[in-house]
Amino acid sequence: MNEEEIIKKATEYVNLFGYIQWNELKTINFDNDSSTWIVGFSAKQNDTNDIFSYTLEINEVSGDISNMQMIDD
């Protein structure tokens, strides 16, 4: 997968939750040791419009998404 595909996959995943909406990509890095893309992004709470930062991981081989976490700025 390339960066564009990773961003699309991450955006679609985040928007599925219904209570947050993808806002902006912050960082994207590839960890060679674990073959994992690490995506940092901001998302807007639908009910309050507050924006929070998150990270998630996407496995390069399987495409599985895991470890979505809200992070402190």
WOSUL-V649555 format. One record per residue. N is the residue number from 1. PHI is phi in radians with two decimals (999 if undefined). D_LAST is the distance of its C-alpha to the last C-alpha in Angstrom with 1 decimal. Layout:
BEGIN
[[N;PHI;D_LAST] [N;PHI;D_LAST]]
END
This chain:
BEGIN
[[1;999;28.2] [2;-1.79;26.7] [3;-1.02;23.2] [4;-1.07;24.5] [5;-1.14;25.8] [6;-1.11;22.6] [7;-1.10;20.5] [8;-1.08;23.3] [9;-1.09;23.5] [10;-1.13;19.7] [11;-1.07;19.9] [12;-1.07;23.1] [13;-1.08;21.8] [14;-1.07;18.8] [15;-1.22;21.1] [16;-1.20;23.6] [17;-1.14;21.7] [18;1.55;22.8] [19;-1.75;20.2] [20;-2.30;17.4] [21;-2.30;18.0] [22;-0.87;16.5] [23;-1.99;15.0] [24;-2.75;14.0] [25;-1.28;14.0] [26;-1.80;11.2] [27;-2.57;13.0] [28;-2.56;16.1] [29;-2.39;17.8] [30;-1.97;21.1] [31;-1.68;21.8] [32;-1.09;25.6] [33;-1.09;26.2] [34;-1.89;25.2] [35;0.90;25.8] [36;-2.20;22.4] [37;-1.53;20.2] [38;-1.97;16.4] [39;-1.96;14.7] [40;-1.84;11.1] [41;-2.68;11.0] [42;-1.96;10.1] [43;-2.42;12.7] [44;-1.76;14.3] [45;-1.19;15.9] [46;-1.19;19.6] [47;-1.46;20.7] [48;-2.05;18.3] [49;1.16;16.8] [50;-1.21;13.3] [51;-1.94;10.7] [52;-2.19;8.2] [53;-1.67;6.7] [54;-2.41;9.3] [55;-2.29;11.4] [56;-2.63;15.2] [57;-2.13;18.2] [58;-2.20;21.5] [59;-1.26;24.6] [60;-1.09;26.5] [61;-1.39;29.9] [62;-1.57;29.7] [63;1.42;27.1] [64;-1.17;25.7] [65;-1.86;22.1] [66;-2.61;20.5] [67;0.98;17.5] [68;-1.27;15.3] [69;-2.46;12.4] [70;-1.35;9.5] [71;-2.16;6.4] [72;-1.41;3.8] [73;-1.31;0.0]]
END
